[in-house]
Amino acid sequence: MFSEISMNGSFPKTHNYITSLDMTHCDELDQVTKELMENEAGYERASQALRRRFVRGAQNVSAIERGNRKTKIKRTGENGKYRYFIEGVDGSWSEPQERIWVVSMFALWQRKRRITR
């Protein structure tokens, strides 16, 4: 398991970005990302839930990115190494610099889904 220090060390660019924000005026995605950076158990739960979706055969998984825009996540794998991609507005796929953003987008989608049920 990660400690908060190693979570920050695992995602240094995200840590630098998140710590520079005024959290009272930031995007929902930034708030979720900050929570996951501070809560290793929460990060692991969301990460495992995302992984299970793909293991069970999903080609794409729903997510929410900035501005509450619905998007999709896809996963590709080679030699046991997996890469995650986010679908852009124009339909192109891009890989985030750090995996925590993929997990955060999925976690945000999970939260929104629970609220609307």
Beta strands, then each sheet from edge to edge (+ up, - down):
strand 1: 60-65
strand 2: 69-78
strand 3: 81-87
strand 4: 93-94
sheet 1: 1+ 2- 3+ 4-
end
